[in-house]
Amino acid sequence: MELTALILLPFFGGIAALFAGRWGRDAERWVAILALSLALLILISSFFSTGDGRWIALERFDWAPSLGVQVILAMDGLSGALLLVSLALGIVSVVVSWKITEYPGLLNAALLWTVAASNGVFLSFDLLVFAFFWELMLVPAFLLISVWGHGDREAAALKFLVFNAVAGLGLLAAVFYLGATGDRVTFDAFEVAERQIPHGVQVLLLLGFAGAFLVKLPVPPLHAWLPDAHTQAPTAGSILLAGLLLKTGAYGLFRFPPMLFPEGFATLAPFGLALGAFGSIYGALLACGQTDAKRLVAYTSVAHMSIVLMGICGGVYFSLMGAGVEMVAHAFSASALFLLIGALYDRTGTRDLRELGGLQQNAPRFAAAFAVFFSAALAMPGTANFLGEALVITGMFQVNWIFASITLISLVVSVVYATRLFKRVVFGTSRRTAALEDLTLREMGPIVLLAVATLLFGMLPQMLMGALEGAVEAALTSVTVP
């Protein structure tokens, strides 16, 4: 039942945090950390189990048998790595939100419910249950932006909700069709994968799935919700958006199209490659023109996740492995940058690059942390980001040298926006940072954790690549029913 616990612990921990304020000061925060820490310990212990074939853990039980609905939870190396990201970033989000005094119980509940729903997405192999968690995670994320955000937060939250909810309708329609058109009504993804679905129907159903995944990823022109959501969200909201919710879209594309619609996926993959190539350049160029630091990092996410899309659609070993590595690497590096920018905004009241600077003189820990994660944003050798993007580009040269070249150009453009941000924030002088408080020990803890993960997977690539091996092989070949 350990996989079930990875969903239920954050969910019920959120309910407990909602009412924990009456138990004492900061009780809701400690309850949230306790629930996530217990889930993390369960996850780590599951890695040492013998497993079943390529599955580290597998659970299956009926939920509504008369409707053909089961709870099928399965974890391999890919979902295990993303669950580790989910729980770690959940703890980081609680820590960075420590000083927020407005509805702290509801805040910590929303953070835990976002983690719980995302964990359900990473684990579910009953398609209806998957769709349930897919829609459920929009609710706490909407609350995070609309209640604790900045500026025009209600409009940003509504745009986020509308884009993702409307795109989710295509996913739901495709799931209902798949469940109802076999010999019996079932939403079991492993059983559905064995059905002989006509090629044209596969293409249509894949479009329903892909619409939801590409909006969440996101790639142009489906990305319009992302810059506003990131800009107006609180720091914890930006961390979970960049590090977690975007990864659910990438995970869905990696997992289900090759499994359920292999022929349709082969037909549409070239369009995905073209969309990813365009998005990598588009996101990088728009990042170069931003003066709001948060908005700049938001557009870099568009560029990096477009590279993930190219890796998935490339369909060869190196590109798929690179896409998996980049999912994890981007989760750590982008989350850290949003954390640092949020801490800087709390001290200065601005994210305008024209008003910031001088951190190397006034806040050396700040400057050192920015240096580490700018290196990751640049995909410097030694970081996990370099490993992911190098693998994708290697795979793309096997598939299409033109798309591979476009990806390389986007990396050159990334040098412009990353060095521009680094120069503006770390060097020069600014009236806003003359008496700036450096990073505190409470803030340094998450930063050190994210830095260690970014460098560890970059220096010891086989740690992550070995975990992803089974998922990559399954995407390349037929999936074995457990």
C-alpha positions as a Python dict, from the first residue, in 0.01 Angstrom:
ca = {
    (1, 'M'): (0, 0, 0),
    (2, 'E'): (301, 230, -17),
    (3, 'L'): (192, 384, -348),
    (4, 'T'): (-153, 461, -208),
    (5, 'A'): (17, 623, 91),
    (6, 'L'): (211, 856, -140),
    (7, 'I'): (-125, 1005, -244),
    (8, 'L'): (-322, 980, 80),
    (9, 'L'): (-54, 1115, 315),
    (10, 'P'): (-29, 1456, 143),
    (11, 'F'): (-409, 1464, 97),
    (12, 'F'): (-499, 1395, 459),
    (13, 'G'): (-196, 1594, 573),
    (14, 'G'): (-352, 1889, 392),
    (15, 'I'): (-679, 1838, 579),
    (16, 'A'): (-489, 1822, 908),
    (17, 'A'): (-292, 2137, 821),
    (18, 'L'): (-618, 2317, 747),
    (19, 'F'): (-722, 2286, 1111),
    (20, 'A'): (-382, 2267, 1281),
    (21, 'G'): (-360, 2636, 1364),
    (22, 'R'): (-555, 2581, 1686),
    (23, 'W'): (-283, 2345, 1812),
    (24, 'G'): (-19, 2615, 1837),
    (25, 'R'): (201, 2856, 1646),
    (26, 'D'): (331, 2722, 1312),
    (27, 'A'): (151, 2390, 1373),
    (28, 'E'): (7, 2383, 1019),
    (29, 'R'): (356, 2420, 874),
    (30, 'W'): (501, 2140, 1085),
    (31, 'V'): (207, 1914, 1003),
    (32, 'A'): (268, 1975, 632),
    (33, 'I'): (640, 1899, 662),
    (34, 'L'): (567, 1586, 867),
    (35, 'A'): (318, 1449, 611),
    (36, 'L'): (554, 1514, 319),
    (37, 'S'): (856, 1374, 506),
    (38, 'L'): (671, 1052, 591),
    (39, 'A'): (569, 1015, 227),
    (40, 'L'): (930, 1077, 121),
    (41, 'L'): (1057, 806, 357),
    (42, 'I'): (799, 562, 218),
    (43, 'L'): (906, 648, -137),
    (44, 'I'): (1275, 598, -58),
    (45, 'S'): (1205, 264, 113),
    (46, 'S'): (1010, 146, -193),
    (47, 'F'): (1322, 187, -407),
    (48, 'F'): (1479, -101, -213),
    (49, 'S'): (1191, -343, -281),
    (50, 'T'): (1235, -630, -525),
    (51, 'G'): (957, -506, -754),
    (52, 'D'): (779, -688, -1037),
    (53, 'G'): (971, -685, -1364),
    (54, 'R'): (1039, -324, -1459),
    (55, 'W'): (793, -199, -1196),
    (56, 'I'): (937, -95, -862),
    (57, 'A'): (592, -125, -704),
    (58, 'L'): (244, -208, -830),
    (59, 'E'): (-98, -191, -665),
    (60, 'R'): (-434, -282, -814),
    (61, 'F'): (-779, -293, -654),
    (62, 'D'): (-1138, -232, -760),
    (63, 'W'): (-1299, 105, -700),
    (64, 'A'): (-1625, 85, -898),
    (65, 'P'): (-1630, -257, -1071),
    (66, 'S'): (-1973, -205, -1230),
    (67, 'L'): (-1832, 102, -1408),
    (68, 'G'): (-1508, -67, -1507),
    (69, 'V'): (-1304, 162, -1282),
    (70, 'Q'): (-1005, 29, -1087),
    (71, 'V'): (-728, 194, -893),
    (72, 'I'): (-411, 84, -1072),
    (73, 'L'): (-96, 241, -932),
    (74, 'A'): (243, 152, -1078),
    (75, 'M'): (585, 305, -1026),
    (76, 'D'): (893, 264, -1240),
    (77, 'G'): (1210, 472, -1246),
    (78, 'L'): (1052, 765, -1431),
    (79, 'S'): (752, 802, -1202),
    (80, 'G'): (976, 734, -900),
    (81, 'A'): (1211, 1018, -998),
    (82, 'L'): (919, 1257, -1049),
    (83, 'L'): (762, 1153, -718),
    (84, 'L'): (1092, 1234, -551),
    (85, 'V'): (1083, 1576, -718),
    (86, 'S'): (719, 1624, -612),
    (87, 'L'): (774, 1551, -243),
    (88, 'A'): (1105, 1738, -223),
    (89, 'L'): (959, 2050, -385),
    (90, 'G'): (653, 2019, -160),
    (91, 'I'): (878, 2047, 145),
    (92, 'V'): (1069, 2335, -15),
    (93, 'S'): (740, 2516, -86),
    (94, 'V'): (630, 2486, 277),
    (95, 'V'): (964, 2622, 398),
    (96, 'V'): (970, 2922, 162),
    (97, 'S'): (610, 3008, 259),
    (98, 'W'): (689, 3010, 632),
    (99, 'K'): (642, 3385, 677),
    (100, 'I'): (307, 3407, 499),
    (101, 'T'): (49, 3484, 768),
    (102, 'E'): (-263, 3511, 552),
    (103, 'Y'): (-470, 3190, 591),
    (104, 'P'): (-164, 2973, 671),
    (105, 'G'): (-375, 2661, 722),
    (106, 'L'): (-539, 2687, 381),
    (107, 'L'): (-204, 2775, 221),
    (108, 'N'): (-31, 2463, 348),
    (109, 'A'): (-336, 2253, 264),
    (110, 'A'): (-329, 2383, -95),
    (111, 'L'): (43, 2302, -121),
    (112, 'L'): (-11, 1945, 0),
    (113, 'W'): (-318, 1889, -217),
    (114, 'T'): (-121, 2001, -525),
    (115, 'V'): (145, 1743, -439),
    (116, 'A'): (-116, 1471, -371),
    (117, 'A'): (-296, 1524, -703),
    (118, 'S'): (32, 1537, -896),
    (119, 'N'): (144, 1213, -730),
    (120, 'G'): (-183, 1059, -847),
    (121, 'V'): (-101, 1164, -1204),
    (122, 'F'): (247, 1009, -1185),
    (123, 'L'): (115, 678, -1048),
    (124, 'S'): (-225, 612, -1210),
    (125, 'F'): (-268, 358, -1490),
    (126, 'D'): (-645, 351, -1483),
    (127, 'L'): (-719, 620, -1740),
    (128, 'L'): (-1030, 753, -1565),
    (129, 'V'): (-846, 780, -1233),
    (130, 'F'): (-559, 949, -1418),
    (131, 'A'): (-804, 1202, -1566),
    (132, 'F'): (-955, 1255, -1220),
    (133, 'F'): (-621, 1351, -1069),
    (134, 'W'): (-534, 1554, -1380),
    (135, 'E'): (-835, 1779, -1327),
    (136, 'L'): (-809, 1776, -947),
    (137, 'M'): (-464, 1935, -936),
    (138, 'L'): (-600, 2250, -1101),
    (139, 'V'): (-806, 2342, -794),
    (140, 'P'): (-530, 2391, -530),
    (141, 'A'): (-302, 2551, -792),
    (142, 'F'): (-580, 2798, -874),
    (143, 'L'): (-611, 2881, -503),
    (144, 'L'): (-236, 2939, -467),
    (145, 'I'): (-236, 3197, -745),
    (146, 'S'): (-567, 3369, -672),
    (147, 'V'): (-540, 3397, -291),
    (148, 'W'): (-168, 3448, -222),
    (149, 'G'): (-52, 3590, -555),
    (150, 'H'): (51, 3944, -650),
    (151, 'G'): (-84, 4213, -880),
    (152, 'D'): (-366, 4102, -1106),
    (153, 'R'): (-368, 3758, -948),
    (154, 'E'): (-737, 3679, -1007),
    (155, 'A'): (-705, 3728, -1383),
    (156, 'A'): (-385, 3519, -1395),
    (157, 'A'): (-549, 3240, -1193),
    (158, 'L'): (-858, 3244, -1413),
    (159, 'K'): (-648, 3227, -1731),
    (160, 'F'): (-458, 2931, -1586),
    (161, 'L'): (-781, 2754, -1497),
    (162, 'V'): (-959, 2818, -1827),
    (163, 'F'): (-668, 2709, -2048),
    (164, 'N'): (-608, 2387, -1857),
    (165, 'A'): (-972, 2299, -1789),
    (166, 'V'): (-1077, 2344, -2152),
    (167, 'A'): (-779, 2141, -2276),
    (168, 'G'): (-868, 1871, -2026),
    (169, 'L'): (-1205, 1818, -2196),
    (170, 'G'): (-1032, 1659, -2494),
    (171, 'L'): (-848, 1423, -2259),
    (172, 'L'): (-1173, 1326, -2086),
    (173, 'A'): (-1352, 1264, -2417),
    (174, 'A'): (-1068, 1039, -2539),
    (175, 'V'): (-1062, 848, -2208),
    (176, 'F'): (-1437, 783, -2218),
    (177, 'Y'): (-1413, 660, -2578),
    (178, 'L'): (-1126, 424, -2495),
    (179, 'G'): (-1308, 286, -2192),
    (180, 'A'): (-1634, 219, -2373),
    (181, 'T'): (-1528, 70, -2707),
    (182, 'G'): (-1377, -265, -2613),
    (183, 'D'): (-1533, -602, -2538),
    (184, 'R'): (-1607, -470, -2191),
    (185, 'V'): (-1601, -132, -2025),
    (186, 'T'): (-1258, -80, -1871),
    (187, 'F'): (-1016, 208, -1829),
    (188, 'D'): (-717, -17, -1754),
    (189, 'A'): (-435, 139, -1959),
    (190, 'F'): (-253, -194, -1993),
    (191, 'E'): (-564, -364, -2133),
    (192, 'V'): (-648, -70, -2359),
    (193, 'A'): (-291, -79, -2496),
    (194, 'E'): (-355, -431, -2632),
    (195, 'R'): (-659, -329, -2837),
    (196, 'Q'): (-638, -290, -3213),
    (197, 'I'): (-745, 72, -3266),
    (198, 'P'): (-771, 194, -3629),
    (199, 'H'): (-499, 435, -3734),
    (200, 'G'): (-730, 732, -3796),
    (201, 'V'): (-901, 684, -3460),
    (202, 'Q'): (-561, 669, -3291),
    (203, 'V'): (-471, 1007, -3439),
    (204, 'L'): (-796, 1167, -3318),
    (205, 'L'): (-767, 1019, -2969),
    (206, 'L'): (-403, 1122, -2946),
    (207, 'L'): (-500, 1481, -3029),
    (208, 'G'): (-734, 1474, -2727),
    (209, 'F'): (-454, 1354, -2498),
    (210, 'A'): (-188, 1577, -2652),
    (211, 'G'): (-399, 1893, -2624),
    (212, 'A'): (-413, 1860, -2246),
    (213, 'F'): (-45, 1766, -2217),
    (214, 'L'): (84, 2042, -2447),
    (215, 'V'): (-110, 2314, -2262),
    (216, 'K'): (37, 2197, -1932),
    (217, 'L'): (389, 2157, -2076),
    (218, 'P'): (342, 2431, -2227),
    (219, 'V'): (453, 2503, -2584),
    (220, 'P'): (353, 2790, -2816),
    (221, 'P'): (85, 2881, -2899),
    (222, 'L'): (-68, 2711, -2593),
    (223, 'H'): (158, 2881, -2339),
    (224, 'A'): (-24, 3214, -2292),
    (225, 'W'): (-132, 3129, -1937),
    (226, 'L'): (220, 3056, -1810),
    (227, 'P'): (398, 3397, -1794),
    (228, 'D'): (108, 3563, -1612),
    (229, 'A'): (61, 3270, -1375),
    (230, 'H'): (431, 3268, -1283),
    (231, 'T'): (452, 3644, -1250),
    (232, 'Q'): (152, 3678, -1020),
    (233, 'A'): (193, 3354, -821),
    (234, 'P'): (361, 3349, -480),
    (235, 'T'): (708, 3195, -467),
    (236, 'A'): (574, 2855, -358),
    (237, 'G'): (319, 2864, -639),
    (238, 'S'): (589, 2936, -897),
    (239, 'I'): (803, 2652, -759),
    (240, 'L'): (520, 2400, -789),
    (241, 'L'): (416, 2531, -1131),
    (242, 'A'): (765, 2508, -1280),
    (243, 'G'): (891, 2207, -1090),
    (244, 'L'): (579, 1994, -1074),
    (245, 'L'): (275, 2088, -1283),
    (246, 'L'): (472, 2141, -1603),
    (247, 'K'): (627, 1798, -1549),
    (248, 'T'): (286, 1631, -1542),
    (249, 'G'): (240, 1741, -1903),
    (250, 'A'): (582, 1608, -2003),
    (251, 'Y'): (518, 1285, -1812),
    (252, 'G'): (183, 1233, -1986),
    (253, 'L'): (342, 1276, -2329),
    (254, 'F'): (626, 1041, -2240),
    (255, 'R'): (403, 772, -2094),
    (256, 'F'): (73, 737, -2279),
    (257, 'P'): (101, 823, -2655),
    (258, 'P'): (365, 555, -2732),
    (259, 'M'): (179, 308, -2510),
    (260, 'L'): (-180, 360, -2629),
    (261, 'F'): (-144, 507, -2980),
    (262, 'P'): (185, 388, -3131),
    (263, 'E'): (78, 434, -3494),
    (264, 'G'): (-91, 768, -3430),
    (265, 'F'): (212, 884, -3236),
    (266, 'A'): (442, 796, -3526),
    (267, 'T'): (217, 1000, -3757),
    (268, 'L'): (205, 1311, -3537),
    (269, 'A'): (560, 1300, -3399),
    (270, 'P'): (708, 1512, -3684),
    (271, 'F'): (460, 1788, -3600),
    (272, 'G'): (566, 1763, -3236),
    (273, 'L'): (929, 1799, -3341),
    (274, 'A'): (849, 2112, -3540),
    (275, 'L'): (645, 2257, -3253),
    (276, 'G'): (925, 2184, -3007),
    (277, 'A'): (1189, 2339, -3232),
    (278, 'F'): (981, 2654, -3271),
    (279, 'G'): (910, 2671, -2897),
    (280, 'S'): (1276, 2636, -2802),
    (281, 'I'): (1370, 2941, -3013),
    (282, 'Y'): (1054, 3137, -2932),
    (283, 'G'): (1088, 3096, -2556),
    (284, 'A'): (1457, 3181, -2557),
    (285, 'L'): (1410, 3495, -2771),
    (286, 'L'): (1122, 3626, -2559),
    (287, 'A'): (1323, 3563, -2243),
    (288, 'C'): (1591, 3795, -2378),
    (289, 'G'): (1346, 4087, -2391),
    (290, 'Q'): (1202, 4062, -2038),
    (291, 'T'): (1275, 4311, -1758),
    (292, 'D'): (1074, 4122, -1492),
    (293, 'A'): (1302, 3848, -1356),
    (294, 'K'): (1015, 3608, -1291),
    (295, 'R'): (871, 3653, -1636),
    (296, 'L'): (1215, 3594, -1785),
    (297, 'V'): (1249, 3258, -1607),
    (298, 'A'): (891, 3169, -1712),
    (299, 'Y'): (984, 3207, -2080),
    (300, 'T'): (1299, 3001, -2027),
    (301, 'S'): (1067, 2723, -1907),
    (302, 'V'): (884, 2741, -2240),
    (303, 'A'): (1219, 2695, -2417),
    (304, 'H'): (1341, 2409, -2199),
    (305, 'M'): (1013, 2218, -2199),
    (306, 'S'): (999, 2254, -2578),
    (307, 'I'): (1332, 2069, -2585),
    (308, 'V'): (1170, 1797, -2372),
    (309, 'L'): (891, 1775, -2631),
    (310, 'M'): (1149, 1731, -2906),
    (311, 'G'): (1319, 1456, -2708),
    (312, 'I'): (992, 1265, -2662),
    (313, 'C'): (886, 1302, -3025),
    (314, 'G'): (1234, 1206, -3145),
    (315, 'G'): (1151, 851, -3040),
    (316, 'V'): (1509, 721, -3017),
    (317, 'Y'): (1697, 607, -2709),
    (318, 'F'): (1913, 915, -2658),
    (319, 'S'): (1635, 1169, -2714),
    (320, 'L'): (1394, 988, -2480),
    (321, 'M'): (1657, 950, -2212),
    (322, 'G'): (1747, 1317, -2248),
    (323, 'A'): (1381, 1417, -2215),
    (324, 'G'): (1351, 1219, -1891),
    (325, 'V'): (1671, 1367, -1748),
    (326, 'E'): (1571, 1721, -1850),
    (327, 'M'): (1233, 1686, -1673),
    (328, 'V'): (1410, 1627, -1343),
    (329, 'A'): (1693, 1875, -1406),
    (330, 'H'): (1463, 2161, -1503),
    (331, 'A'): (1244, 2094, -1197),
    (332, 'F'): (1540, 2161, -968),
    (333, 'S'): (1703, 2453, -1150),
    (334, 'A'): (1386, 2649, -1236),
    (335, 'S'): (1246, 2601, -884),
    (336, 'A'): (1569, 2733, -735),
    (337, 'L'): (1566, 3042, -958),
    (338, 'F'): (1206, 3120, -861),
    (339, 'L'): (1301, 3073, -495),
    (340, 'L'): (1592, 3316, -527),
    (341, 'I'): (1390, 3574, -720),
    (342, 'G'): (1110, 3547, -462),
    (343, 'A'): (1354, 3601, -176),
    (344, 'L'): (1500, 3901, -359),
    (345, 'Y'): (1151, 4044, -417),
    (346, 'D'): (1065, 4006, -47),
    (347, 'R'): (1368, 4219, 40),
    (348, 'T'): (1355, 4484, -234),
    (349, 'G'): (990, 4497, -342),
    (350, 'T'): (1083, 4468, -709),
    (351, 'R'): (1170, 4210, -974),
    (352, 'D'): (1269, 4474, -1230),
    (353, 'L'): (1616, 4391, -1359),
    (354, 'R'): (1684, 4761, -1416),
    (355, 'E'): (1661, 4827, -1043),
    (356, 'L'): (1859, 4531, -914),
    (357, 'G'): (2231, 4464, -886),
    (358, 'G'): (2532, 4453, -661),
    (359, 'L'): (2468, 4119, -492),
    (360, 'Q'): (2835, 4019, -509),
    (361, 'Q'): (2916, 4308, -274),
    (362, 'N'): (2615, 4311, -43),
    (363, 'A'): (2491, 3950, -37),
    (364, 'P'): (2760, 3698, -136),
    (365, 'R'): (2547, 3391, -56),
    (366, 'F'): (2279, 3526, -287),
    (367, 'A'): (2537, 3583, -560),
    (368, 'A'): (2688, 3235, -522),
    (369, 'A'): (2346, 3070, -540),
    (370, 'F'): (2254, 3265, -853),
    (371, 'A'): (2587, 3161, -1008),
    (372, 'V'): (2515, 2790, -953),
    (373, 'F'): (2169, 2799, -1104),
    (374, 'F'): (2261, 3033, -1389),
    (375, 'S'): (2516, 2766, -1480),
    (376, 'A'): (2234, 2513, -1483),
    (377, 'A'): (2015, 2742, -1696),
    (378, 'L'): (2305, 2766, -1940),
    (379, 'A'): (2335, 2384, -1938),
    (380, 'M'): (2697, 2406, -1829),
    (381, 'P'): (2890, 2076, -1813),
    (382, 'G'): (2864, 1922, -1468),
    (383, 'T'): (2497, 2008, -1425),
    (384, 'A'): (2204, 1773, -1484),
    (385, 'N'): (2066, 2024, -1736),
    (386, 'F'): (2374, 1974, -1956),
    (387, 'L'): (2326, 1598, -1945),
    (388, 'G'): (1959, 1620, -2045),
    (389, 'E'): (2004, 1865, -2331),
    (390, 'A'): (2318, 1693, -2462),
    (391, 'L'): (2131, 1362, -2480),
    (392, 'V'): (1834, 1522, -2659),
    (393, 'I'): (2061, 1691, -2915),
    (394, 'T'): (2252, 1365, -2973),
    (395, 'G'): (1927, 1185, -3034),
    (396, 'M'): (1798, 1462, -3260),
    (397, 'F'): (2102, 1431, -3486),
    (398, 'Q'): (1997, 1068, -3535),
    (399, 'V'): (1647, 1180, -3633),
    (400, 'N'): (1674, 1516, -3811),
    (401, 'W'): (1984, 1734, -3825),
    (402, 'I'): (1779, 2049, -3896),
    (403, 'F'): (1584, 2021, -3571),
    (404, 'A'): (1906, 1935, -3389),
    (405, 'S'): (2066, 2251, -3525),
    (406, 'I'): (1769, 2462, -3416),
    (407, 'T'): (1804, 2323, -3064),
    (408, 'L'): (2172, 2420, -3064),
    (409, 'I'): (2079, 2773, -3173),
    (410, 'S'): (1832, 2800, -2885),
    (411, 'L'): (2114, 2707, -2646),
    (412, 'V'): (2323, 2989, -2789),
    (413, 'V'): (2034, 3230, -2730),
    (414, 'S'): (2011, 3101, -2372),
    (415, 'V'): (2359, 3243, -2313),
    (416, 'V'): (2216, 3588, -2385),
    (417, 'Y'): (1925, 3579, -2140),
    (418, 'A'): (2115, 3393, -1866),
    (419, 'T'): (2419, 3621, -1870),
    (420, 'R'): (2193, 3926, -1894),
    (421, 'L'): (2002, 3820, -1584),
    (422, 'F'): (2322, 3728, -1401),
    (423, 'K'): (2489, 4058, -1488),
    (424, 'R'): (2186, 4265, -1386),
    (425, 'V'): (2133, 4091, -1053),
    (426, 'V'): (2484, 4006, -933),
    (427, 'F'): (2705, 4285, -1069),
    (428, 'G'): (2671, 4662, -1092),
    (429, 'T'): (2511, 4886, -832),
    (430, 'S'): (2155, 4945, -723),
    (431, 'R'): (1980, 5165, -473),
    (432, 'R'): (1755, 4871, -386),
    (433, 'T'): (2031, 4639, -259),
    (434, 'A'): (2255, 4872, -58),
    (435, 'A'): (2152, 4720, 276),
    (436, 'L'): (2022, 4387, 152),
    (437, 'E'): (1997, 4098, 399),
    (438, 'D'): (2176, 3791, 267),
    (439, 'L'): (2012, 3448, 242),
    (440, 'T'): (1918, 3315, 585),
    (441, 'L'): (1982, 2962, 708),
    (442, 'R'): (1614, 2875, 653),
    (443, 'E'): (1646, 2988, 290),
    (444, 'M'): (1984, 2824, 239),
    (445, 'G'): (1852, 2477, 326),
    (446, 'P'): (1631, 2441, 14),
    (447, 'I'): (1894, 2611, -203),
    (448, 'V'): (2165, 2367, -94),
    (449, 'L'): (1929, 2072, -148),
    (450, 'L'): (1844, 2182, -503),
    (451, 'A'): (2208, 2263, -583),
    (452, 'V'): (2328, 1922, -463),
    (453, 'A'): (2064, 1746, -675),
    (454, 'T'): (2152, 1954, -984),
    (455, 'L'): (2525, 1885, -950),
    (456, 'L'): (2499, 1525, -828),
    (457, 'F'): (2296, 1406, -1126),
    (458, 'G'): (2525, 1604, -1354),
    (459, 'M'): (2846, 1458, -1212),
    (460, 'L'): (2711, 1105, -1165),
    (461, 'P'): (2474, 1070, -1464),
    (462, 'Q'): (2421, 697, -1428),
    (463, 'M'): (2231, 751, -1101),
    (464, 'L'): (1944, 910, -1289),
    (465, 'M'): (1988, 740, -1625),
    (466, 'G'): (1987, 398, -1463),
    (467, 'A'): (1656, 475, -1295),
    (468, 'L'): (1501, 593, -1623),
    (469, 'E'): (1622, 297, -1829),
    (470, 'G'): (1308, 86, -1792),
    (471, 'A'): (1070, 369, -1885),
    (472, 'V'): (1279, 457, -2193),
    (473, 'E'): (1288, 95, -2310),
    (474, 'A'): (912, 68, -2259),
    (475, 'A'): (855, 379, -2472),
    (476, 'L'): (1065, 221, -2747),
    (477, 'T'): (894, -118, -2737),
    (478, 'S'): (556, -267, -2644),
    (479, 'V'): (448, -240, -2282),
    (480, 'T'): (421, -565, -2088),
    (481, 'V'): (99, -610, -1892),
    (482, 'P'): (187, -656, -1523),
}
